[in-house]
Amino acid sequence: MKIIQITDTHLMPHGTDLHGLNPCERLEACISSINEFHADADLCFITGDLTDQGHRKAYHDLREIFQQLKMPYYPLIGNHDHREIFTEVFPEVPLDENGFVQQMLATEQGRFLLLDTVEHGQHWGSYCEKRGAWLRKQLQDAGSKAVYLFMHHPPFNIGIPSLDSLSLKHDAQRFQDIVCDFSNIKHLFFGHVHRPVSGSWHGIPFTTLRGTNHQVQLDLNAVDYLPYSHEPPAYCVIFLEHQQTTVHFHDYLDDSLYMKMPLNTA
């Protein structure tokens, strides 16, 4: 199964710049690249911070841009989003029984759980008891089927202090206790940190990537500031197999020289 991950699009209303860049133009370039090279992908997931300030117009622009995508897409919300406005503009996106933007997708490859880690009005994330109960039930119902988790905030520190202060701040232990009770979680995909990061956490492999607009520099001394940068934007091309998960990071605006060299001359 081939899937795409996009994250942290931070859309502003069309024509508005953010941190010296144009979020709409860069997202449109992202969609164009995916359509050109990966139109055969089965699904696309956008792991939060869809807009920068929760503007209704920005959500409508986002919807218009993603309608160009040649595969089904599934948006999650992040700390820069507004849950109520998002659900008004995207009424087809399911909510759980408590009104959180959470859903389960059942596929031949396994189950995809899309989580809502937003604490309204805050940049750090949360995962309350109600959301935790939903997650535990979904993991129980999956049985022996493979499960892939998608969320915005990481439930652990990544080593950049200012970002770590904005992770799943108050409910990390609750989240950890839930997932550690199950052995069917194959991979954790998240956004929020605007950096390519991979590793494992309690035996669960994880990855995240750069956003489509601005990035966060690898500054391990950043305590009281966010080190924004103009590093290249990216999306992930992910292959899911029964015994393997492969994640490719594609810097889609990279214009460096590209050559096709015959194998016998390499």
N, C-alpha and C positions, 0 to 999 in steps of 0.2 A: 504494500500500500504506500502510495506517495502522497505526502501532505506538505503544505506550506505554512510557515509561521511568519507573521509580520507583527511588529510590536511598536508601541509608543509613537503613533502617527502625529499626535499633538496638533490636530488640525485647528486652524484659525479660519474665520470666514474667508472665502475665496478672495485672493488678492492681498491678503494681509500677511506680512512677514512676522517671523518669530526668531529671535536671536540671530538676526541677519540672514535668515533663510526663509524660503517660501514653502510651508508645509504641504499645501495642496499640490504644487508643481512636483515636489519630490515624491509624494505618494502616487501621483499620476504616472511618474516615470517608473515607480516600483511595479504598479499594476501592468504597465505596458511590457516590462521585462518578463514578468511572470507569464503573461499571455503569450509572449513570443517564444519563450524557451521551456515553459512548464505547464502548458495548457492541458496536459494529460494528468495533472495532479487530481486526486480525488476530492480533497477538502483544503480549505485555508482557514487558519485560526489567527485572530488578531488579539494579542494578549494585553489589552488595556491601554489607558491613556489615549483614547481615540481622539479626543479633543484636548486643547490646552486649558480652556476656561469654561467648558460646559456650555458654550453658546449654542442655542437652538439652530442658528444658521449654519454653524460648523458641522453639526450632526447631519443636516440636510445635504451639505456639500459632501460629507463623507459617504452618505448613502449613494449619492449620484456617482461618485468615483468608483465605489465598490460594485456598482451594478455593471461596470465594464468587465469585471473579472469573469473568466470563463469556467469557473467552478463554484460550487457552493461555499459560502464563507460564514464564519461564526465569530461575532465580536464579543469580547469580554470587556468589562469596565475596569478602570483604574482610578487612582486618587485624583486625577485631574478631570474626571468625568462627573456628570450629574445624573444619578440613577433615574430620577423621575423624568427628566427631559429625554434621556436616552430611551426609556421605555415608551415614551410618547412617539418618538420619531421612528423607533424600531419595534412596533407592537407585535411583530411576529416572533421576536426572541422570547423564549419561554422564561418564566419566573418559577421559583420553587414555591412551596405552600406558604412561605412567610414573606414573599415579595422580593426575595433576593434574585439577582440575575445569575442563576445556576441551572445547569441542565446536564442531562446524560445523553450521549449519542451511542447507540448500539450499532456496531459494524462487524463485518466478518473478521477483522483483525483484533477486535476487542471492544472495550468500552472507553469512551472518552468522557471525562468529567470536567466540566467547565465551571470554575469556582468564582465566587464574588468575595473579594477581600477588601472591599471599600468601607471605610469609616467616614461617613458623610462629614465634609468640612475639615477633614484632616488629611495630611499627606502620608502618615504612617498607616499601615493596614491593620485589619482586625478579622478575626474569625470566631464569631460568638458561638454560644452553646447551640442555638437553633441551626446555624449553618453547619456546625460540627456534627449534629445529629443527622442532618441530611447526608453529609459525606460518609459517615459511618454506615448508614443504611445502604447507600449506593455500593460501597465496598463489600458489604456483606452479600448484597444481592448479586454481585458479579461472580461470586463463587470462585471457580478456578479460571475464569476468563481473564485475559490480560487487561489491565487498566492503565490508561495514560492520563495524567493530571495536567490541567492547564489553569494558570492563575496569573495575577498581576504581580503582587508582592512576593518576594522570596520569603520562606519561613525560617531563614537562617541568615547569619552574617556572611558577607563576601570579602571583607577586608578593607573596604573603603569606609572610614568612620562615618562620614556625613550621610552616606547611603544606608549604612547599617542602622542608623538612628531612625530611618524611615521604612524599615522592613515590616514584617508582620509583628508589630511591636509588643502588644499585650497578650496575644493569644498563641504565640509560637509553641508554648508547651502543650496546649490543648491540641493543636494541629499535629504536633509530633507524636503525642500519645495515641492519636487515632490511627495515623498511617503506620506506626510501628506495630500495630496489632494485626497487620495484613501483609501477606507475601506476594500479592498479585499485582503490585504497582510496578510497571516496567520502566516508566520514565516520567520526569517532572519537567514541564516547560513553563517558563515564566518570563515576565518583562521587567519594567520598572527601572532597571539599572543602566540601560543604554550602553551596555558593553558586552562583548563576546566572553562568556564565562561558562565553564563546564566543570563537572566533577561528580562526586557522589555524596549523599547525605543519608546516614543510617542505611547504607546499602542501596539507596535509590539513585540511579544516575539522573543528572539534571543538566539542562542547557538554557542559556538565554543569549541575547544578541543585541546589536545596536538597533536604535530606532530609525525611522525614516526621515527625521529632521535633524535635530542636534544630538550630540552624544555626551557622555561623561568620560573625561580623561582618566587614565589609570594613575591616580594620585593617592597613594596610601597614607598621605599626611593630611588629607582633607577632613578637617574636623568641624569647622564652623562655616564652611562654604561648599557649594557644589561646583566642581571643576568642569564646566561645560566646554565642549570643543566642537570643531567642525570635521571630525573624523568621518570617513565615508559611511553612508547609510547602507543597510543590508537587509536581506530577508533570508530565511532558512529553507532549504529543501531537505525534507526528511523522508527516509525510507524505513518503513516498519515491517519487520519480518518476525517470524515466530521466535527465533533465537538471536535476533540482532536488531539494533536500532542505529541507523547511520544518519548523522546530521551534517549537512553541508552549509557553510556560510557564504553567501554571495553578495559582494559589494557591487551592487548593480549600477552605480554611477562611475565605477572605475574605468578610465579610458586609456589604460596602459596598453602597450603593444600586444596584439594577439596573433599567434601564428599556428598553423597546422603543419606539424613536422611529421613526415613518414616515420613509422616505428623503426624501420631498419637503419635510420640515420640518427636516432636519438642517442 
